[in-house]
Amino acid sequence: MKRENHTMVNEFVFQGFSSFHEYKFMLFVVFLTLYLLTLAGNIIIVTIISIDRHLHTPMYFFLSILSTSETVYTLVIVPRMLTSLIGLSRPISLAGCATQMFFFITLAINNCFLLTAMGYDRYVAICNPLRYTIIMNRRVCAQLVLGACSIGLLVALIQISSVFRLPFCDREVAHYFCDIRPVMKLSCVDTTLHDIMNFIVSSLVIVVPMGLVFISYILIISTILKIASAEGRKKAFATCTSHLTVVIIHYGCASIAYLKPKSENTRDQDQLISVVYTVFTPLLNPVVYTLRNKEVKDALHRAIGRKLLA
């Protein structure tokens, strides 16, 4: 059924966390704390990797790119969310909404494929250790990063051109940022075809990299189980645990958010799921790779030691 004249809509307003009005200040404090920890943690990881020569390996090159991507990812979404929680939210223009959605899609997909590249790196390191330096050379690493970024840019351009070609009747976005589904719900026309296309694209950019990581770990585990000594198996598994932890949580959240039927959850449930992958997941890298990774912890100790001796 056609709604009011769509030509009047030239900006959107975020409803934000209107259902949690009495908890807004508490949410602001929690999200601000997590945001600052995410920024600090990812900046520390990028800095440590850049200054410590022991971490100048493909695995940590990918990690530094992932941390940089996660940092920009949070900058795109979280500051505006925080301002809305303290009542300073302002309307966002269609161009501003499209820009936010563009960066969100690009970086989210980029992160998915970077995790796949890291999985391939672990596969080569464990299954082909003698050829590791030959296979994972600088050129290959740069190509994998460029490929991840290119896929993100391409999908974002396709999605943005599809969504913002629609006529809009309503201006209140039932979310705290410009995600695809909440914005499409404001359209005056039937979006069934767009919903199907969005689901297909979401499935491909989540299932394909997730499947490649899954295959990598099947091969990795089969190789590790062939190692004769228990100590050797333990050491091999230890090189994968940090990445595997991040992969499970990252792809798990993405799958729940984008591969479920659109009417399955309420708006509040959708927002809580979104909070997990926009606020909590970006904090995973610094937490997992500093608390569970011996090489990064050793690099931190060396950096702190040099600072104290200077």
N, C-alpha and C positions, 0 to 999 in steps of 0.2 A: 504493500500500500504506500502510495507516495506521501511524503511528509511536506513540511514547509519549503519555501523556495530556497534552493541550495546556493543560489548566487550570493546570498547575504553572508555566508560563512567564510570568513577570511582569517580566522584565528581559532585556536582551541583553548579550553580551560581544563586542567587536570583536576579530577575529583580527589585524587590522592588517597589518603587514609581516613576518609570521612567516617567510616564505620568504627574507627578506633579513636574517636575524638578525645575521650577522657584520658587516653594513653599517649597522646601526641608528644608531649614533652619528654616522657620516658623513652619513646621510640627515637626521638631526636638525639638524646644523649647516647643511646646504645648504637645507633647507626653512625653518628659522628665519630664515636670511639673506634668502631670497626673500620670506618673509612680512613681515619688517620693511621691506624695500624696497618691497613692495606698499603697505603702510600709509602709509609716508612719502611715496611717489610720488603716491598718490591724494589724500592730505591736501593736499599741495602744489598739485596741480591744482585742487582745489576752492577752496583759499584764494586762489590767483592769479586764478582766474576771478571770484571774489566781490569782490576789491579792485581789479581793473584794469578800468576802464570800456571800454577797447578790446575787451574780451572779453565784453561784455554783449550777445551776439548769440544767436539761437536755437541755432546749432551748438554753442556753448560752454555754453549752458544745458543742452542734452542731455548733453554730455560731463560736466558737473559732477554731474548726476543719475546717470549711468552709473558714474562714479568712486565716488560714495557707495554705490551699490548693490553694486559690486564689493568695496568695503571691508567692508560688512556680510556679504556672501557669504563672504568669507574668515574673518571672525570666527566664523561659524557652524560651520565645519568644521576649520580648521587648528589652533587651540589644542588641541583634544582629540586630534588626530592627533599633535601634537608631544609631548604628555604620554605617549601610548602608546609612542612611540619610545624614551623614557627609562625605561620600565617603571613609569609611574605611572597606567596606564590603569585605570579603574574601570567596573563595569557601568553601563549606561544603562537607565533604566526605559522601559516602553512609551510613557508619556507624553512622556518626554524624547526618545525616538527619533522619535516622531510630530512633535514640535515642531521638531527639527532637520531632518527631511525636509520639513516644511511651508515653513520659511524657505528651504531649499535650492531647492525647486521654484519657489517664488514668485519668488525673486531671479534664478534662472537664466532663467526665461521672460521676466521683466521685462527682463533684459539683451538677450535676443534681439530683443524688440520695440522697445527703445530704439535699437538699431542700425538697425532698419528706419526709425524716425522720423528718425534722422540721415541715412539714405540719401534719404528724401523731402526733407529740408532741402537736401541737395546738389543734388537734381533741380530744385527750385524756384529755387535760387540761380543755377544755370547755364542752365536752360531757360526760366525766366521772371524774369530779373533785374530788369526794370522793375516787376514786381508783387511782388517778394520781401517787402518790408516789410509789404505789405497782406495777402498770403497767410499768411506766417509771423508773425502777431501773437502777443501774449502769451496770448490766449485759446486759440488753436489749439495753441500749444506746451504749455500746461497740459493741454489735452484729450488730446494725444498721450501725454504722460507718464502721465496718469490712466488712459488706455486700456491702456497697457502694464502698469501695475501691477495693474489690475483683471483682465486676462486671466491674469496670474500667480497672483493670489489665487484666482480661480475654479478654475483647473486644479488648483492645490495642494489645495484643499478636496475636489475630486472624487477626486483620487488618494489622499489621506490616508484619506478615508472608505472607499474601496475596499480599500486594503491592510490597514488595521487593523481591518477587519471580519472578517478571516480568523483562524482558530484557529492558534496556533503550537505546534509540538512541540519544535523545537530552539532554542537560545539563542545559538549562536555565529555571528555575522554574518561572512561571509567577505569583509570589507572594512574600511575604516578610518572609515567614517561610514554613516549610515542612508540608503542609496540604495534605490530601489524594488526593483530586481531581487534584490539580495542578501537583502533582508528577506523578500520573497515566497517565496524558496527555503526559508525556515524553516517554511512552512505545512504543516499536516497534510493538507490537501486538495489536489486537483488545481487548479492555477492557470492552466490553459491559457486559459480565457476572460479572466482578468485580464491574462495576458501579451499577448493579442491587443489588448485595450482599451488597455493601456499603450503598445503599439507604435503604435496608431492615434493616440493623443493625442500621443505623442512626435513622430510624423511631422508632424502638423498644426502643432505649435508650433515645429518646426524648419524644415520645408519651406515653410510659408506665408510667414513673415517673410523667409526666404532668397530665395524666389521674388520677393517684392516688391522686395527690394534689387537682385536681378538685373535685373528690369524697369527699375528706376530707372537703373541704370548703362548699360543698353542705350540708353535715351533720352539719358542724359548724354553718352555717347561719340558718338552720332550727331550731337548738337548741337555738341560740341567739334570734330568733324571738319569742320564747316561753317565754322568760324572761319578767316578768310583768312590771318592772320599766324601764323607759327610761334611767336612769342613769346606771342601770345594763347592759342594751344592749350596751350603749356607751362604758362602761369599757371593756366589752367582745370583742367588735370590735377593740378597741385600742390595745389589745394584739396581734392582727393578722395583723394589717396594714403594719408594717415594712416587715414582711415575705412575705405578699401578693404582695407588691410593687416589691420586689426583684424577686419573682417568675414570675410575668408578664413580666418584662423586660428580665430576663434571658432566659426563655423558648421562648419568642417572638423572640429574636435575633437568638437563636439556630434553631428555626423552619424556619425562613427566610433564614438562611445560608445553611441548610442541607436538607430541605424537599422540596425545589423548584426544578423545572426541571433544569438540568445543563446548558442548553443553554439560559435560560431566561434572565440572566443579562450579562452585559459586564464585562470585566476584572476589570475595574475601580470601577464599582458598587460592584463587589465581594470583592474587597479590602476594600472599605469603610464599608461594612457590617462586614468584619473580624475585622476591627479596633474597631468597636463598642463592639464586644464580647471579644477582647483580651486586649483592653486598657480602654474603658469606663466602661464595666460591672464589672470588678474587683474592681473598685472604689465605686460601689454601696453599698457594705456592710458597710464600714466605714461611708459613707455619710448618708445612710438611718437609720442605727442603732445608730448613734450619734445625728442626727438632729431630728429624729422622735420618738426615744425610750426614754421614761422618766427614766427607770431604768438604762440605760447605762449613760445617762446624769448625773443622781444623783451620780453614781459610779465615774464618772470623777470629779465631784465637790468634792466628799469626798477625792479622791486621791490628787487633787490639794490642798485641805485644809490641809491634813496631811503634804504635802511637804512644804507648807508655814509655818506651825507650827513647823516643825522639825528644 
